[in-house]
Every structure is written in structure tokens, then in C-alpha cells.
């Protein structure tokens, strides 16, 4: 089916008081696993390409974007493409022609006023071209090799009043918030501030996004969706599933050299994790005609 629009998938999930899951993809196996897992769950999904993934692809966006588009168009559930954690204005400007309906523009590393100015300019550019745009306020941390973030440090979490001013001033369509979550966690030990999350949901009239969801235990994750999260980003959990399955296979088959054998088991492990997480979140089921 044709590519879905991220904004529409998020809006449907919000109307159902649920969330859509967005998975970061790096390889073709990631693409195939996410689509297969979503089809098995009978639910829509978002394929995310981060700026870091583009750098891994020698700075070229189109090879992975074209593969994702081809898989999405053959899927039996709605699939959208989202460009994640974009800091480069040049990369931002490649999004519309590469099939992306949405982008997360990340100026969160900047002081508040500079973040607001940069995000406002990016939002104006994106909206003029029909893109849905997400931003981040607070310090989710853990990206680009940064040291582990103290998610409990003063100023690390998103302030509701500041978030309201930021959303109003920038015109973004969704906001990624810092409520105790951290990127790239390999252990599921994050403790979210659910009271803060409820206050953020009450202060804002745009969807809230949870980054760093791989480090959030199941109960915390479902509670976050109940409190108002409508887009859940997942990356590291897929890599853990894939790498673990490949390690086990190669340990059991030390003479294996055909990459299809171990990439295949890695892909299947990711399919299982995608299906599990979509079921856990309760993303509204859909049909091929929706």
C-alpha cells in the first residue's frame, strides 16, 4: 500500500488513547523485521532512519530510504517513514524527496533560546513542504557517544511551563520529553516520572514522544502510554535481539560462514521483539484497506 503519514498514524493512536511504535532501522534486515512484525501484529508502524544511521551509510540517505519505501509499499499494514534526530539542515532538506512524511529535528543540545530559534526555522521549512515535525526539550541523553546521563539531575527533565512556551513558539507537531528516559540503554531499568508526564500531557496540546524506550520496563512503558505518550521510539532493543541471536548461532555453529544463516536468525529475533512491543503498547489494529 502507499506510504502512510506519521502524523496520521500518531493522531489515530492518540484518538484511541494508545501509541504507535516507531523502530529505528539500520540494515535491510531491520526493515524486513519491523514490517514483518507489524504485519504479524496487524498494526501500523513507523520506520525511523536516524542521522547516525545515515552516517553509517557513508552519509547517503537514499539507499536505506529506498529499501524502506519498497518494503512499506508491499506491506499489508500502514507503514510510515520518519527521519530521526536530525541535526544537519542539509539532511533535513533531503527528507521530502526521499519519501519521509515526518522528521525529528534535534536542537536539544543547544541552550533554550537557540533551540527554540533553530527549531522554529526548521518547523517553518518543514510545514511549507507538508512534513510533520517533532522536536525535543530536556536532556534525554545517550546519543552520539555521550556519557551516561543522570536522568535525575536538576534541569535534565522537561519542564511543563517551558515545554508549553516552546511548543507555542516553535509550532512543532510533537514533542519528545525527558521524564527519566535515556537513549541506548542495554538494561531495562529506567524509572519514569509519571507525575511529570501527566503534567506535561495536561500542559501541551501536541502528542508526546518517548525516546530511549528500550531501557524502560514493560510496566513503566504501558503506564507512560496511559499517561499520554502517543509515539514510542525503539532502537536498541532491536539491536539487542539481533546481536544476541547471532552470537548464540555462531557459538553453536563456529564453522558457519554464510551470512544469510546468522542474519536470518537475527532478523527473526527482531520480528519477535517488534511483535511483542506492538502488542504491549496496544497500538490499534488495522487492516490493509485502512
Buried (B, 14 or more C-beta within 10 A) or exposed (E): BEBBBBBBBBBBBBEBEBBBBBBBBBBBBBBBBBBBBBBBBBBBBBBBBBBBBBEEBEEEBBEBBEBBBEBBEEBBBBBBBBBBBBBBEEBBBBBBEBBBBBBBBBBBEBEEEEBBBBBBBBBEBBBEEEBBBBBBBBBBBBBEEEEEBEBEEEEBBBBBEBBBBBBEBBBBBBBBBBBBBBBBBEEBEBEBBBEBBBBBBEBBEBBBBBBBBBBBBEEBBBBBBBBBBBBBBBBBBBBBBBEEBBEBBBEEEEEEEEEEBBBBBBBBBBBBBBBBBBBBBBBBBBEEEE
